Amino acid sequence: MDKSSVISVEKGIKIPRKKHGNLSQWVDVCNAMGVGDSVLVATHNHRCALATRINSQPGYRAVSRREDGKFRVWKIEEKICKV
């Protein structure tokens, strides 16, 4: 190793949240939503991204409907039917 290049150990550096494109945006939106809340998004891709995020949370699922050329996404409780 060259004496001019020094490697220093740093402590206490927080690990940033992973960013997958605009997914981190949907994480924040999803976390701000309560049961029964909805968000109107402009594109099908945004609808899919938000619905995927909601569906990844245990106990919740997304429902969406087309509204005036846009998409409304609701966060609802997931009901598990036991037979």
Secondary structure, DSSP 8 states (H G I E B T S, - for coil): --TT-------S--------TTHHHHHHHHHH--TT-EEEESSHHHHHHHHHHHHTSTTEEEEEEEETTEEEEEEEE------
